[in-house]
Amino acid sequence: MAAKRKRKYEFKPDPSGTNFWKKFYMTRLQRLTLLKWTLYSLLCVALLVIQDSMLSRMHLWGATTDLAAAVILLIGIHEGAENGGLFTLIASAVYWFSGSAPAPYAIVILTFLVVGISLLRQMFWRRSFGSTMLCTGLSIIIYEMAVFLIGVVMGLTIWDRAGVFFLTALFSLAFMLPMHWLVSAIGKIGGDSWKE
């Protein structure tokens, strides 16, 4: 009788009601990492919409902002060369396909800037607000000047407009100063991926 009862309870069927997240077999850390990258993506899309719908119509001395490129650079540099580089490659491709990027070369420029400047930062500086903003500012200026030079070579702009591109970089950087705190808060979700 005891053997028969033991055989009856050897096999336990799967519970009928399961948690939605358990179907994906994701750990808590994986869910938090997914949340972090989703929030980064939503931030990029939100700033792209704000840039295209409102800020592109506002000009000061002929210059406006380039928030989409600036936030892609900020997130990429904040996350480091490996994770940030991959994010920048995907985000800049979305930026190009949205129709807001100047041309397909923006994908290459943004990705190489993030990887190169992130490696430079990791080699020489600690992770801090100052180093992140210095590297982001440098990368925004290089990006805007590269877009300007390519525009001059292709005959799309003239040399006299160099100051407008430089002002666009400075205005974008000014918007990125408060945005750094939001990117930093999102980056802490799931723990830091970049260790010194």
Secondary structure, 3 states (H helix, E strand, C coil): CHHHHHHHCCCCCCCCCCCCHHHHCCCHHHHHHHHHHHHHHHHHHHHHHHHHHCHHHCCECCECCCHHHHHHHHHHHHHCHHHHHHHHHHHHHHHHHCCCCCCCHHHHHHHHHHHHHHHHHHHHCCCCHHHHHHHHHHHHHHHHHHHHHHHHHCCCCCHHHHHHHHHHHHHHHHHHHHHHHHHHHHHCCCCCCCCC
